[in-house]
Amino acid sequence: MSESVNIRELNDIVASKSDFVNLVTRGMDRTIVGQKHLVESLLVALLANGHVLLEGVPGLAKTLAIKTLAQVIDAKFSRIQFTPDLLPADVTGTMVYSVQKEQFQIKKGPIFANFVLADEINRAPAKVQSALLEAMQERQVTIGEQTFKLDEPFLVMATQNPIEQEGTYPLPEAQVDRFLLKVVIGYPTKEDEKLIIRQNISPVSTQVQPLLKPEEVIEAQKVVEKIYLDEKIEKYIVDIVFATRYPADYNLKDLVNIISFGASPRASISLARAARSYAFLHQRGYVIPEDVRAVCHDVLRHRIGLSYEAEANNITTDEIISAILDKVEVP
């Protein structure tokens, strides 16, 4: 009985914060046409206090999406163009000698923002990637002997171009695992593309107005942490993740030679956090199996290793996740 009362209370709390979601989506819709999944994924990651790895061809409004989100929330935005000659100090900052003061001063890098776009992250060497990923994980940056906490909320959206592989450095699996979601976006529909053309050739440019404050995002994140996750949902999450490691135990013998390694415990945590965010976006104070299924591909896509046999047969991790979701018993 007390459990049902708590859920009712949680539903009321989530409903009271639903304006947050409506304001953000309304603000994003003013400039972003068609990319509903991209916008929803950014909100899921933001509410779960995670980061997004985005894969898509150039020109799909990836930069515009995170820039608009920062403008709607009235937060600081910075963009880092990753190139092969980039240094870790170009991301985090460095010590600069001041002739007037006759001492070294700290010059903070572009990582000191609420929303950071790491454009074409796979174009920079591992040392630069690790500098960014350390800041993502620890939420702090050390320059010289001083350590600085990064402002909240803090979201990194890193992009990868799936077409051009020349001059790129693949992200190590351990680093990719630190992204809450890996989102793959495709081309818009014909109708959406017509709207995009109209919007971009119009003499009147769309201005994005700040509708929220960063403090409201932090409040919403705290509400998401309270969303009820039943033990049956926990078991469902664990079963999905374990099916990536031991497929034969879940009547998925066909996947045994296709998967080289399964998802890590961080995947289970990420799946629970993302499902809670998704429940919040749909104004619920509790997680249902559909929430888990909705975020499952984005959470697990980059956490499953494919064997040589899978790559030779053009089998994708998305197909593996779909097969697992079809087999694992839904509570």
Secondary structure by P-SEA (a helix, b strand, c coil): caaaaaaaaaaaaaaaaaaaaaaaaaaaacccccaaaaaaaaaaaaaacbbbbbbcccccaaaaaaaaaaaaacbbbbbbbccccccccccccbbbbbccccbbbbbbccccccbbbbcccccccaaaaaaaaaaaaccccccccbbbbbcccbbbbbbbbcccccccccccaaaaaacccbbbbbbbcaaaaaaaaaaaaccbbbbbcccccaaaaaaaaaaaaaccccaaaaaaaaaaaaaaccccccccccccccccccccaaaaaaaaaaaaaaaaaaccccccaaaaaaaccccccccccccaaaaaacccaaaaaaaaaaccccc
